[in-house]
Amino acid sequence: MNLNFDKYSYVIVYGAKVKRMYYSIKSTIFDDKSPYYCSAIRHKKMCLFIEYQEPDNYMYIYQIDKNCRLKSFGGG
C-alpha cells in the first residue's frame, strides 16, 4: 500500500466502517465537545466528525483530499 501524505490525508479507524465523515465551520463551533484548550476552533482548525456503521473489530484506512485544517474528535 502506497501512502502519499503530500497529496492526501488519511483517516484511520478501528472497530467499524465509516458511515459518514463531515466537517463544517458550524459543526466545529457548536458540536466540538473537546475542552477549550484543545478545541479545533482555538487552533484555527475544523473538527472532522465521524459516524460509524455496526462494530466489526477491523481496522480501516480512508484516503481523503489533503486538508491541513482538519482535527478529529475522538469520542462517542
PDB file with SEQRES, HELIX, SHEET and CRYST1 records, atoms N, CA, C and O in Angstrom:
SEQRES   1 A   76  MET ASN LEU ASN PHE ASP LYS TYR SER TYR VAL ILE VAL          
SEQRES   2 A   76  TYR GLY ALA LYS VAL LYS ARG MET TYR TYR SER ILE LYS          
SEQRES   3 A   76  SER THR ILE PHE ASP ASP LYS SER PRO TYR TYR CYS SER          
SEQRES   4 A   76  ALA ILE ARG HIS LYS LYS MET CYS LEU PHE ILE GLU TYR          
SEQRES   5 A   76  GLN GLU PRO ASP ASN TYR MET TYR ILE TYR GLN ILE ASP          
SEQRES   6 A   76  LYS ASN CYS ARG LEU LYS SER PHE GLY GLY GLY                  
HELIX    1 AA1 ILE A   25  ASP A   31  1                                   7    
HELIX    2 AA2 TYR A   36  CYS A   38  5                                   3    
HELIX    3 AA3 ILE A   41  HIS A   43  5                                   3    
SHEET    1 AA1 3 TYR A   8  TYR A  22  0                                        
SHEET    2 AA1 3 MET A  46  ASP A  65 -1                                        
SHEET    3 AA1 3 LEU A  70  SER A  72  1                                        
CRYST1    1.000    1.000    1.000  90.00  90.00  90.00 P 1           1          
ATOM      1  N   MET A   1       0.840  -1.172   0.000  1.00  0.00           N  
ATOM      2  CA  MET A   1       0.000   0.000   0.000  1.00  0.00           C  
ATOM      3  C   MET A   1       0.890   1.241   0.000  1.00  0.00           C  
ATOM      4  O   MET A   1       1.752   1.388   0.866  1.00  0.00           O  
ATOM      5  N   ASN A   2       0.685   2.120  -0.953  1.00  0.00           N  
ATOM      6  CA  ASN A   2       1.453   3.360  -1.037  1.00  0.00           C  
ATOM      7  C   ASN A   2       0.637   4.507  -0.453  1.00  0.00           C  
ATOM      8  O   ASN A   2      -0.498   4.745  -0.868  1.00  0.00           O  
ATOM      9  N   LEU A   3       1.218   5.215   0.508  1.00  0.00           N  
ATOM     10  CA  LEU A   3       0.560   6.368   1.121  1.00  0.00           C  
ATOM     11  C   LEU A   3       1.259   7.634   0.639  1.00  0.00           C  
ATOM     12  O   LEU A   3       2.481   7.744   0.731  1.00  0.00           O  
ATOM     13  N   ASN A   4       0.496   8.578   0.134  1.00  0.00           N  
ATOM     14  CA  ASN A   4       1.035   9.829  -0.373  1.00  0.00           C  
ATOM     15  C   ASN A   4       0.580  10.962   0.536  1.00  0.00           C  
ATOM     16  O   ASN A   4      -0.494  11.525   0.321  1.00  0.00           O  
ATOM     17  N   PHE A   5       1.374  11.308   1.548  1.00  0.00           N  
ATOM     18  CA  PHE A   5       0.998  12.328   2.511  1.00  0.00           C  
ATOM     19  C   PHE A   5       1.114  13.736   1.955  1.00  0.00           C  
ATOM     20  O   PHE A   5       0.628  14.681   2.576  1.00  0.00           O  
ATOM     21  N   ASP A   6       1.748  13.899   0.798  1.00  0.00           N  
ATOM     22  CA  ASP A   6       1.819  15.219   0.172  1.00  0.00           C  
ATOM     23  C   ASP A   6       0.494  15.592  -0.482  1.00  0.00           C  
ATOM     24  O   ASP A   6       0.125  16.766  -0.517  1.00  0.00           O  
ATOM     25  N   LYS A   7      -0.218  14.603  -0.997  1.00  0.00           N  
ATOM     26  CA  LYS A   7      -1.448  14.855  -1.743  1.00  0.00           C  
ATOM     27  C   LYS A   7      -2.712  14.530  -0.952  1.00  0.00           C  
ATOM     28  O   LYS A   7      -3.763  15.120  -1.203  1.00  0.00           O  
ATOM     29  N   TYR A   8      -2.626  13.597   0.002  1.00  0.00           N  
ATOM     30  CA  TYR A   8      -3.806  13.118   0.721  1.00  0.00           C  
ATOM     31  C   TYR A   8      -3.618  13.173   2.237  1.00  0.00           C  
ATOM     32  O   TYR A   8      -2.498  13.189   2.748  1.00  0.00           O  
ATOM     33  N   SER A   9      -4.737  13.200   2.924  1.00  0.00           N  
ATOM     34  CA  SER A   9      -4.776  12.964   4.365  1.00  0.00           C  
ATOM     35  C   SER A   9      -5.394  11.584   4.550  1.00  0.00           C  
ATOM     36  O   SER A   9      -6.098  11.088   3.670  1.00  0.00           O  
ATOM     37  N   TYR A  10      -5.127  10.971   5.693  1.00  0.00           N  
ATOM     38  CA  TYR A  10      -5.637   9.637   5.948  1.00  0.00           C  
ATOM     39  C   TYR A  10      -6.367   9.605   7.278  1.00  0.00           C  
ATOM     40  O   TYR A  10      -5.928  10.197   8.263  1.00  0.00           O  
ATOM     41  N   VAL A  11      -7.475   8.910   7.284  1.00  0.00           N  
ATOM     42  CA  VAL A  11      -8.273   8.719   8.491  1.00  0.00           C  
ATOM     43  C   VAL A  11      -8.183   7.237   8.821  1.00  0.00           C  
ATOM     44  O   VAL A  11      -8.572   6.388   8.020  1.00  0.00           O  
ATOM     45  N   ILE A  12      -7.671   6.937  10.002  1.00  0.00           N  
ATOM     46  CA  ILE A  12      -7.521   5.552  10.432  1.00  0.00           C  
ATOM     47  C   ILE A  12      -8.523   5.296  11.546  1.00  0.00           C  
ATOM     48  O   ILE A  12      -8.531   5.997  12.557  1.00  0.00           O  
ATOM     49  N   VAL A  13      -9.363   4.297  11.359  1.00  0.00           N  
ATOM     50  CA  VAL A  13     -10.379   3.966  12.358  1.00  0.00           C  
ATOM     51  C   VAL A  13     -10.272   2.483  12.699  1.00  0.00           C  
ATOM     52  O   VAL A  13      -9.853   1.666  11.880  1.00  0.00           O  
ATOM     53  N   TYR A  14     -10.655   2.168  13.905  1.00  0.00           N  
ATOM     54  CA  TYR A  14     -10.644   0.785  14.356  1.00  0.00           C  
ATOM     55  C   TYR A  14     -12.006   0.434  14.948  1.00  0.00           C  
ATOM     56  O   TYR A  14     -12.557   1.189  15.748  1.00  0.00           O  
ATOM     57  N   GLY A  15     -12.529  -0.690  14.557  1.00  0.00           N  
ATOM     58  CA  GLY A  15     -13.732  -1.193  15.199  1.00  0.00           C  
ATOM     59  C   GLY A  15     -14.989  -1.155  14.368  1.00  0.00           C  
ATOM     60  O   GLY A  15     -15.944  -1.867  14.678  1.00  0.00           O  
ATOM     61  N   ALA A  16     -15.026  -0.348  13.320  1.00  0.00           N  
ATOM     62  CA  ALA A  16     -16.224  -0.279  12.473  1.00  0.00           C  
ATOM     63  C   ALA A  16     -15.922   0.540  11.223  1.00  0.00           C  
ATOM     64  O   ALA A  16     -15.078   1.436  11.243  1.00  0.00           O  
ATOM     65  N   LYS A  17     -16.621   0.220  10.140  1.00  0.00           N  
ATOM     66  CA  LYS A  17     -16.519   1.033   8.927  1.00  0.00           C  
ATOM     67  C   LYS A  17     -17.176   2.387   9.167  1.00  0.00           C  
ATOM     68  O   LYS A  17     -18.048   2.535  10.023  1.00  0.00           O  
ATOM     69  N   VAL A  18     -16.735   3.362   8.394  1.00  0.00           N  
ATOM     70  CA  VAL A  18     -17.307   4.706   8.491  1.00  0.00           C  
ATOM     71  C   VAL A  18     -18.581   4.783   7.672  1.00  0.00           C  
ATOM     72  O   VAL A  18     -18.601   4.408   6.499  1.00  0.00           O  
ATOM     73  N   LYS A  19     -19.636   5.266   8.293  1.00  0.00           N  
ATOM     74  CA  LYS A  19     -20.897   5.505   7.586  1.00  0.00           C  
ATOM     75  C   LYS A  19     -20.853   6.882   6.923  1.00  0.00           C  
ATOM     76  O   LYS A  19     -21.275   7.051   5.779  1.00  0.00           O  
ATOM     77  N   ARG A  20     -20.330   7.864   7.670  1.00  0.00           N  
ATOM     78  CA  ARG A  20     -20.303   9.237   7.156  1.00  0.00           C  
ATOM     79  C   ARG A  20     -19.212  10.023   7.859  1.00  0.00           C  
ATOM     80  O   ARG A  20     -19.029   9.890   9.069  1.00  0.00           O  
ATOM     81  N   MET A  21     -18.476  10.853   7.098  1.00  0.00           N  
ATOM     82  CA  MET A  21     -17.498  11.798   7.638  1.00  0.00           C  
ATOM     83  C   MET A  21     -17.903  13.182   7.163  1.00  0.00           C  
ATOM     84  O   MET A  21     -18.283  13.361   6.006  1.00  0.00           O  
ATOM     85  N   TYR A  22     -17.824  14.153   8.048  1.00  0.00           N  
ATOM     86  CA  TYR A  22     -18.177  15.513   7.639  1.00  0.00           C  
ATOM     87  C   TYR A  22     -17.469  16.536   8.518  1.00  0.00           C  
ATOM     88  O   TYR A  22     -17.045  16.242   9.636  1.00  0.00           O  
ATOM     89  N   TYR A  23     -17.357  17.731   7.983  1.00  0.00           N  
ATOM     90  CA  TYR A  23     -16.844  18.863   8.750  1.00  0.00           C  
ATOM     91  C   TYR A  23     -17.424  20.147   8.182  1.00  0.00           C  
ATOM     92  O   TYR A  23     -17.735  20.233   6.994  1.00  0.00           O  
ATOM     93  N   SER A  24     -17.562  21.124   9.031  1.00  0.00           N  
ATOM     94  CA  SER A  24     -18.005  22.448   8.622  1.00  0.00           C  
ATOM     95  C   SER A  24     -17.651  23.415   9.741  1.00  0.00           C  
ATOM     96  O   SER A  24     -17.371  23.000  10.866  1.00  0.00           O  
ATOM     97  N   ILE A  25     -17.664  24.677   9.434  1.00  0.00           N  
ATOM     98  CA  ILE A  25     -17.403  25.683  10.464  1.00  0.00           C  
ATOM     99  C   ILE A  25     -18.493  25.617  11.523  1.00  0.00           C  
ATOM    100  O   ILE A  25     -18.200  25.703  12.716  1.00  0.00           O  
ATOM    101  N   LYS A  26     -19.742  25.467  11.105  1.00  0.00           N  
ATOM    102  CA  LYS A  26     -20.865  25.398  12.053  1.00  0.00           C  
ATOM    103  C   LYS A  26     -20.713  24.223  13.014  1.00  0.00           C  
ATOM    104  O   LYS A  26     -20.834  24.395  14.227  1.00  0.00           O  
ATOM    105  N   SER A  27     -20.449  23.032  12.483  1.00  0.00           N  
ATOM    106  CA  SER A  27     -20.300  21.864  13.360  1.00  0.00           C  
ATOM    107  C   SER A  27     -19.061  21.989  14.236  1.00  0.00           C  
ATOM    108  O   SER A  27     -19.059  21.509  15.370  1.00  0.00           O  
ATOM    109  N   THR A  28     -18.018  22.620  13.736  1.00  0.00           N  
ATOM    110  CA  THR A  28     -16.814  22.828  14.544  1.00  0.00           C  
ATOM    111  C   THR A  28     -17.110  23.723  15.730  1.00  0.00           C  
ATOM    112  O   THR A  28     -16.666  23.441  16.843  1.00  0.00           O  
ATOM    113  N   ILE A  29     -17.855  24.802  15.512  1.00  0.00           N  
ATOM    114  CA  ILE A  29     -18.158  25.745  16.591  1.00  0.00           C  
ATOM    115  C   ILE A  29     -19.126  25.142  17.601  1.00  0.00           C  
ATOM    116  O   ILE A  29     -18.918  25.277  18.807  1.00  0.00           O  
ATOM    117  N   PHE A  30     -20.181  24.479  17.131  1.00  0.00           N  
ATOM    118  CA  PHE A  30     -21.251  24.055  18.031  1.00  0.00           C  
ATOM    119  C   PHE A  30     -21.166  22.600  18.504  1.00  0.00           C  
ATOM    120  O   PHE A  30     -21.726  22.272  19.549  1.00  0.00           O  
ATOM    121  N   ASP A  31     -20.490  21.731  17.774  1.00  0.00           N  
ATOM    122  CA  ASP A  31     -20.519  20.307  18.108  1.00  0.00           C  
ATOM    123  C   ASP A  31     -19.197  19.739  18.641  1.00  0.00           C  
ATOM    124  O   ASP A  31     -19.158  18.590  19.082  1.00  0.00           O  
ATOM    125  N   ASP A  32     -18.135  20.514  18.607  1.00  0.00           N  
ATOM    126  CA  ASP A  32     -16.852  20.047  19.131  1.00  0.00           C  
ATOM    127  C   ASP A  32     -16.931  20.010  20.650  1.00  0.00           C  
ATOM    128  O   ASP A  32     -17.034  21.056  21.292  1.00  0.00           O  
ATOM    129  N   LYS A  33     -16.884  18.815  21.232  1.00  0.00           N  
ATOM    130  CA  LYS A  33     -17.041  18.649  22.680  1.00  0.00           C  
ATOM    131  C   LYS A  33     -15.704  18.655  23.418  1.00  0.00           C  
ATOM    132  O   LYS A  33     -15.656  18.399  24.621  1.00  0.00           O  
ATOM    133  N   SER A  34     -14.637  18.941  22.710  1.00  0.00           N  
ATOM    134  CA  SER A  34     -13.323  18.985  23.341  1.00  0.00           C  
ATOM    135  C   SER A  34     -13.252  20.158  24.309  1.00  0.00           C  
ATOM    136  O   SER A  34     -13.924  21.168  24.100  1.00  0.00           O  
ATOM    137  N   PRO A  35     -12.448  20.043  25.369  1.00  0.00           N  
ATOM    138  CA  PRO A  35     -12.224  21.203  26.235  1.00  0.00           C  
ATOM    139  C   PRO A  35     -11.617  22.337  25.417  1.00  0.00           C  
ATOM    140  O   PRO A  35     -10.920  22.089  24.433  1.00  0.00           O  
ATOM    141  N   TYR A  36     -11.877  23.576  25.817  1.00  0.00           N  
ATOM    142  CA  TYR A  36     -11.452  24.724  25.010  1.00  0.00           C  
ATOM    143  C   TYR A  36      -9.959  24.699  24.708  1.00  0.00           C  
ATOM    144  O   TYR A  36      -9.553  25.030  23.594  1.00  0.00           O  
ATOM    145  N   TYR A  37      -9.129  24.312  25.684  1.00  0.00           N  
ATOM    146  CA  TYR A  37      -7.679  24.372  25.470  1.00  0.00           C  
ATOM    147  C   TYR A  37      -7.208  23.459  24.328  1.00  0.00           C  
ATOM    148  O   TYR A  37      -6.126  23.671  23.781  1.00  0.00           O  
ATOM    149  N   CYS A  38      -8.004  22.453  23.966  1.00  0.00           N  
ATOM    150  CA  CYS A  38      -7.613  21.595  22.843  1.00  0.00           C  
ATOM    151  C   CYS A  38      -8.675  21.574  21.740  1.00  0.00           C  
ATOM    152  O   CYS A  38      -8.664  20.685  20.889  1.00  0.00           O  
ATOM    153  N   SER A  39      -9.580  22.535  21.750  1.00  0.00           N  
ATOM    154  CA  SER A  39     -10.637  22.573  20.731  1.00  0.00           C  
ATOM    155  C   SER A  39     -10.072  22.967  19.370  1.00  0.00           C  
ATOM    156  O   SER A  39      -9.047  23.642  19.277  1.00  0.00           O  
ATOM    157  N   ALA A  40     -10.745  22.544  18.343  1.00  0.00           N  
ATOM    158  CA  ALA A  40     -10.303  22.826  16.977  1.00  0.00           C  
ATOM    159  C   ALA A  40     -10.347  24.321  16.680  1.00  0.00           C  
ATOM    160  O   ALA A  40      -9.411  24.863  16.092  1.00  0.00           O  
ATOM    161  N   ILE A  41     -11.418  24.987  17.079  1.00  0.00           N  
ATOM    162  CA  ILE A  41     -11.590  26.407  16.747  1.00  0.00           C  
ATOM    163  C   ILE A  41     -10.505  27.267  17.393  1.00  0.00           C  
ATOM    164  O   ILE A  41     -10.075  28.265  16.814  1.00  0.00           O  
ATOM    165  N   ARG A  42     -10.067  26.885  18.583  1.00  0.00           N  
ATOM    166  CA  ARG A  42      -8.989  27.629  19.264  1.00  0.00           C  
ATOM    167  C   ARG A  42      -7.701  27.551  18.459  1.00  0.00           C  
ATOM    168  O   ARG A  42      -6.911  28.495  18.453  1.00  0.00           O  
ATOM    169  N   HIS A  43      -7.487  26.440  17.785  1.00  0.00           N  
ATOM    170  CA  HIS A  43      -6.262  26.244  17.000  1.00  0.00           C  
ATOM    171  C   HIS A  43      -6.473  26.543  15.517  1.00  0.00           C  
ATOM    172  O   HIS A  43      -5.656  26.174  14.674  1.00  0.00           O  
ATOM    173  N   LYS A  44      -7.589  27.222  15.214  1.00  0.00           N  
ATOM    174  CA  LYS A  44      -7.923  27.609  13.835  1.00  0.00           C  
ATOM    175  C   LYS A  44      -7.979  26.392  12.905  1.00  0.00           C  
ATOM    176  O   LYS A  44      -7.468  26.420  11.786  1.00  0.00           O  
ATOM    177  N   LYS A  45      -8.612  25.331  13.400  1.00  0.00           N  
ATOM    178  CA  LYS A  45      -8.801  24.102  12.628  1.00  0.00           C  
ATOM    179  C   LYS A  45     -10.299  23.808  12.553  1.00  0.00           C  
ATOM    180  O   LYS A  45     -11.101  24.453  13.229  1.00  0.00           O  
ATOM    181  N   MET A  46     -10.664  22.837  11.733  1.00  0.00           N  
ATOM    182  CA  MET A  46     -12.047  22.367  11.680  1.00  0.00           C  
ATOM    183  C   MET A  46     -12.071  20.940  12.199  1.00  0.00           C  
ATOM    184  O   MET A  46     -11.142  20.166  11.971  1.00  0.00           O  
ATOM    185  N   CYS A  47     -13.128  20.609  12.887  1.00  0.00           N  
ATOM    186  CA  CYS A  47     -13.274  19.301  13.515  1.00  0.00           C  
ATOM    187  C   CYS A  47     -13.904  18.325  12.524  1.00  0.00           C  
ATOM    188  O   CYS A  47     -14.943  18.618  11.931  1.00  0.00           O  
ATOM    189  N   LEU A  48     -13.280  17.177  12.351  1.00  0.00           N  
ATOM    190  CA  LEU A  48     -13.811  16.121  11.492  1.00  0.00           C  
ATOM    191  C   LEU A  48     -14.656  15.192  12.348  1.00  0.00           C  
ATOM    192  O   LEU A  48     -14.157  14.588  13.297  1.00  0.00           O  
ATOM    193  N   PHE A  49     -15.936  15.079  12.015  1.00  0.00           N  
ATOM    194  CA  PHE A  49     -16.854  14.209  12.748  1.00  0.00           C  
ATOM    195  C   PHE A  49     -17.078  12.942  11.946  1.00  0.00           C  
ATOM    196  O   PHE A  49     -17.182  12.971  10.720  1.00  0.00           O  
ATOM    197  N   ILE A  50     -17.150  11.826  12.663  1.00  0.00           N  
ATOM    198  CA  ILE A  50     -17.287  10.522  12.011  1.00  0.00           C  
ATOM    199  C   ILE A  50     -18.460   9.773  12.627  1.00  0.00           C  
ATOM    200  O   ILE A  50     -18.582   9.673  13.848  1.00  0.00           O  
ATOM    201  N   GLU A  51     -19.322   9.248  11.760  1.00  0.00           N  
ATOM    202  CA  GLU A  51     -20.402   8.361  12.183  1.00  0.00           C  
ATOM    203  C   GLU A  51     -20.045   6.966  11.691  1.00  0.00           C  
ATOM    204  O   GLU A  51     -19.617   6.790  10.550  1.00  0.00           O  
ATOM    205  N   TYR A  52     -20.227   5.969  12.565  1.00  0.00           N  
ATOM    206  CA  TYR A  52     -19.786   4.614  12.266  1.00  0.00           C  
ATOM    207  C   TYR A  52     -20.948   3.675  11.946  1.00  0.00           C  
ATOM    208  O   TYR A  52     -22.089   3.916  12.340  1.00  0.00           O  
ATOM    209  N   GLN A  53     -20.629   2.592  11.217  1.00  0.00           N  
ATOM    210  CA  GLN A  53     -21.568   1.503  10.993  1.00  0.00           C  
ATOM    211  C   GLN A  53     -21.484   0.552  12.184  1.00  0.00           C  
ATOM    212  O   GLN A  53     -20.907   0.897  13.215  1.00  0.00           O  
ATOM    213  N   GLU A  54     -22.044  -0.616  12.049  1.00  0.00           N  
ATOM    214  CA  GLU A  54     -22.022  -1.614  13.123  1.00  0.00           C  
ATOM    215  C   GLU A  54     -20.588  -2.042  13.433  1.00  0.00           C  
ATOM    216  O   GLU A  54     -19.786  -2.189  12.511  1.00  0.00           O  
ATOM    217  N   PRO A  55     -20.245  -2.247  14.708  1.00  0.00           N  
ATOM    218  CA  PRO A  55     -18.901  -2.672  15.090  1.00  0.00           C  
ATOM    219  C   PRO A  55     -18.518  -4.014  14.477  1.00  0.00           C  
ATOM    220  O   PRO A  55     -19.340  -4.925  14.381  1.00  0.00           O  
ATOM    221  N   ASP A  56     -17.235  -4.122  14.057  1.00  0.00           N  
ATOM    222  CA  ASP A  56     -16.759  -5.376  13.480  1.00  0.00           C  
ATOM    223  C   ASP A  56     -15.313  -5.712  13.869  1.00  0.00           C  
ATOM    224  O   ASP A  56     -14.793  -6.748  13.456  1.00  0.00           O  
ATOM    225  N   ASN A  57     -14.667  -4.862  14.647  1.00  0.00           N  
ATOM    226  CA  ASN A  57     -13.311  -5.093  15.159  1.00  0.00           C  
ATOM    227  C   ASN A  57     -12.223  -5.168  14.087  1.00  0.00           C  
ATOM    228  O   ASN A  57     -11.181  -5.782  14.317  1.00  0.00           O  
ATOM    229  N   TYR A  58     -12.442  -4.559  12.931  1.00  0.00           N  
ATOM    230  CA  TYR A  58     -11.408  -4.445  11.904  1.00  0.00           C  
ATOM    231  C   TYR A  58     -10.865  -3.025  11.888  1.00  0.00           C  
ATOM    232  O   TYR A  58     -11.484  -2.111  12.432  1.00  0.00           O  
ATOM    233  N   MET A  59      -9.704  -2.841  11.262  1.00  0.00           N  
ATOM    234  CA  MET A  59      -9.106  -1.517  11.111  1.00  0.00           C  
ATOM    235  C   MET A  59      -9.268  -1.076   9.665  1.00  0.00           C  
ATOM    236  O   MET A  59      -9.105  -1.873   8.741  1.00  0.00           O  
ATOM    237  N   TYR A  60      -9.592   0.208   9.475  1.00  0.00           N  
ATOM    238  CA  TYR A  60      -9.808   0.757   8.142  1.00  0.00           C  
ATOM    239  C   TYR A  60      -9.000   2.038   7.984  1.00  0.00           C  
ATOM    240  O   TYR A  60      -8.856   2.821   8.922  1.00  0.00           O  
ATOM    241  N   ILE A  61      -8.473   2.234   6.769  1.00  0.00           N  
ATOM    242  CA  ILE A  61      -7.763   3.464   6.424  1.00  0.00           C  
ATOM    243  C   ILE A  61      -8.504   4.099   5.263  1.00  0.00           C  
ATOM    244  O   ILE A  61      -8.688   3.478   4.216  1.00  0.00           O  
ATOM    245  N   TYR A  62      -8.928   5.341   5.456  1.00  0.00           N  
ATOM    246  CA  TYR A  62      -9.641   6.085   4.421  1.00  0.00           C  
ATOM    247  C   TYR A  62      -8.742   7.203   3.916  1.00  0.00           C  
ATOM    248  O   TYR A  62      -8.149   7.942   4.703  1.00  0.00           O  
ATOM    249  N   GLN A  63      -8.647   7.319   2.616  1.00  0.00           N  
ATOM    250  CA  GLN A  63      -7.866   8.367   1.979  1.00  0.00           C  
ATOM    251  C   GLN A  63      -8.796   9.505   1.602  1.00  0.00           C  
ATOM    252  O   GLN A  63      -9.790   9.291   0.908  1.00  0.00           O  
ATOM    253  N   ILE A  64      -8.484  10.714   2.052  1.00  0.00           N  
ATOM    254  CA  ILE A  64      -9.280  11.892   1.703  1.00  0.00           C  
ATOM    255  C   ILE A  64      -8.349  12.948   1.130  1.00  0.00           C  
ATOM    256  O   ILE A  64      -7.133  12.871   1.304  1.00  0.00           O  
ATOM    257  N   ASP A  65      -8.919  13.937   0.445  1.00  0.00           N  
ATOM    258  CA  ASP A  65      -8.101  15.016  -0.088  1.00  0.00           C  
ATOM    259  C   ASP A  65      -7.362  15.713   1.042  1.00  0.00           C  
ATOM    260  O   ASP A  65      -7.891  15.850   2.145  1.00  0.00           O  
ATOM    261  N   LYS A  66      -6.157  16.146   0.770  1.00  0.00           N  
ATOM    262  CA  LYS A  66      -5.307  16.798   1.772  1.00  0.00           C  
ATOM    263  C   LYS A  66      -6.017  18.038   2.314  1.00  0.00           C  
ATOM    264  O   LYS A  66      -6.492  18.879   1.551  1.00  0.00           O  
ATOM    265  N   ASN A  67      -6.081  18.134   3.615  1.00  0.00           N  
ATOM    266  CA  ASN A  67      -6.666  19.292   4.273  1.00  0.00           C  
ATOM    267  C   ASN A  67      -5.967  19.464   5.619  1.00  0.00           C  
ATOM    268  O   ASN A  67      -6.242  18.734   6.571  1.00  0.00           O  
ATOM    269  N   CYS A  68      -5.071  20.427   5.685  1.00  0.00           N  
ATOM    270  CA  CYS A  68      -4.286  20.653   6.907  1.00  0.00           C  
ATOM    271  C   CYS A  68      -5.086  21.356   7.995  1.00  0.00           C  
ATOM    272  O   CYS A  68      -4.570  21.575   9.092  1.00  0.00           O  
ATOM    273  N   ARG A  69      -6.322  21.711   7.715  1.00  0.00           N  
ATOM    274  CA  ARG A  69      -7.149  22.409   8.699  1.00  0.00           C  
ATOM    275  C   ARG A  69      -8.068  21.467   9.474  1.00  0.00           C  
ATOM    276  O   ARG A  69      -8.894  21.936  10.256  1.00  0.00           O  
ATOM    277  N   LEU A  70      -7.950  20.174   9.284  1.00  0.00           N  
ATOM    278  CA  LEU A  70      -8.829  19.239   9.962  1.00  0.00           C  
ATOM    279  C   LEU A  70      -8.232  18.750  11.281  1.00  0.00           C  
ATOM    280  O   LEU A  70      -7.020  18.569  11.400  1.00  0.00           O  
ATOM    281  N   LYS A  71      -9.096  18.541  12.260  1.00  0.00           N  
ATOM    282  CA  LYS A  71      -8.744  17.940  13.544  1.00  0.00           C  
ATOM    283  C   LYS A  71      -9.846  16.936  13.845  1.00  0.00           C  
ATOM    284  O   LYS A  71     -11.022  17.232  13.636  1.00  0.00           O  
ATOM    285  N   SER A  72      -9.489  15.765  14.328  1.00  0.00           N  
ATOM    286  CA  SER A  72     -10.519  14.764  14.604  1.00  0.00           C  
ATOM    287  C   SER A  72     -11.017  14.874  16.026  1.00  0.00           C  
ATOM    288  O   SER A  72     -10.347  15.422  16.901  1.00  0.00           O  
ATOM    289  N   PHE A  73     -12.197  14.347  16.237  1.00  0.00           N  
ATOM    290  CA  PHE A  73     -12.797  14.283  17.565  1.00  0.00           C  
ATOM    291  C   PHE A  73     -12.857  12.816  17.934  1.00  0.00           C  
ATOM    292  O   PHE A  73     -13.568  12.040  17.296  1.00  0.00           O  
ATOM    293  N   GLY A  74     -12.122  12.434  18.950  1.00  0.00           N  
ATOM    294  CA  GLY A  74     -12.097  11.033  19.338  1.00  0.00           C  
ATOM    295  C   GLY A  74     -13.064  10.774  20.470  1.00  0.00           C  
ATOM    296  O   GLY A  74     -12.682  10.821  21.640  1.00  0.00           O  
ATOM    297  N   GLY A  75     -14.273  10.510  20.145  1.00  0.00           N  
ATOM    298  CA  GLY A  75     -15.254  10.280  21.199  1.00  0.00           C  
ATOM    299  C   GLY A  75     -16.514   9.671  20.653  1.00  0.00           C  
ATOM    300  O   GLY A  75     -16.615   9.343  19.471  1.00  0.00           O  
ATOM    301  N   GLY A  76     -17.482   9.524  21.547  1.00  0.00           N  
ATOM    302  CA  GLY A  76     -18.750   8.891  21.218  1.00  0.00           C  
ATOM    303  C   GLY A  76     -19.554   9.621  20.256  1.00  0.00           C  
ATOM    304  O   GLY A  76     -20.648   9.180  19.904  1.00  0.00           O  
TER     305      GLY A  76                                                      
END                                                                             
